């Protein structure tokens, strides 16, 4: 189903969603799923879930890759590239402008207060993201041990996080998880 | 990460990154910004946040912990992929528009090609058990790295019980109540900022 009209329609839709995705791309995933699975039937539910799983386990910008796989299914390589650009192009332009405004008032007393207030909530959400990922990837206590060991590595050592990823992958490959 | 314990302590105890900038900021050349974000993109399994923190704060010392957390807050609120937004903010903070463009190019172009190629391969061999098990192990480790990075970001706030409480509340709403990120931000940040304002008014 690689018709140009479908690719254009998907790209435009992604560009708009990207601009509306305050809080990050995951906030618009349900809407996107409706559009590509239910409304247009471009990808199956299973494809959608597979894409999501795969982009968590390859390096690179994962939400941009997720959109690229949907684009690839609809319009081949050109579709993949168009969808990647639509995912970050418009939003990054907006982000640059907002950052400029924010930066201009860095020394303002109100901004120091806002910064102090924002940080804890932001950090809580990062930890929550890690816990959600651990929940999604766990297959029992051995995976939880891997997760805990990786956490300890970041907190207690200066070793590269790559070692945790390699060790985790190796345990998995040896069927120990 | 060559930071001494003493220096880390100094950074850790400040309430705000502004005063510490001179201590730890290192000048950033455009080429090294590109290289740093290429590194972050290539290693960024399960999102680049862990590596962005390690490279930008730890190894290159371009930003303090507080500045990193500040830009992360900004990126979380804004539309688009959070890590791409963070990349633009860090690039812009370091070198303005050229910095933002170079950081984004480093973070996306080559890592996208590799990630896309690997992904296509994985999707073709989705039924391979060894491959699937390997990926399970990698994502379990990636999850731990992310939790550890979050806890490290929390360290500078350890002397403020109210900050720890808001972090715990955000975590609970996201994990247990399963609220979307934006809902948590909109519900908690007004309270959290109001508390900071109240405390700021009383603090010496």
Interface residues (C-beta under 8 A of the other chain):
Chain A: X18 X19 X20 X21 X22 X23 X24 X25 X26 X27 X50 X51 X53 X54 X55 X56 X57 X58 X59 X60 X61 X62 X63 X64 X65 X68 X69 X72 X80 X84 X87 X88 X90 X91 X92 X94 X95 X96 X98 X99 X100 X102 X103 X106 X107 X109 X112 X113 X114 X115 X116 X117 X118 X119 X120 X121 X122 X123 X124 X125 X126 X127 X128 X129 X130 X131 X132 X133 X134 X136 X137 X138 X139 X143 X144 X146 X147 X148 X149 X150 X151 X152 X153 X154 X155 X158 X161 X162 X164 X165 X167 X168 X169 X170 X171 X172 X173 X175 X177
Chain B: X1 X15 X16 X17 X18 X41 X42 X43 X44 X45 X46 X47 X48 X49 X50 X51 X54 X66 X69 X70 X71 X72 X73 X74 X75 X76 X77 X78 X79 X80 X81 X82 X83 X84 X85 X88 X89 X92 X93 X97 X100 X104 X107 X108 X111 X112 X114 X115 X116 X118 X119 X120 X122 X123 X126 X130 X133 X134 X135 X136 X137 X138 X139 X140 X141 X142 X143 X144 X145 X146 X147 X148 X149 X150 X151 X152 X153 X154 X157 X163 X164 X165 X166 X167 X168 X169 X170 X171 X174 X175 X180 X181 X182 X184 X185 X188 X189 X192 X193 X194 X195 X196 X197 X200
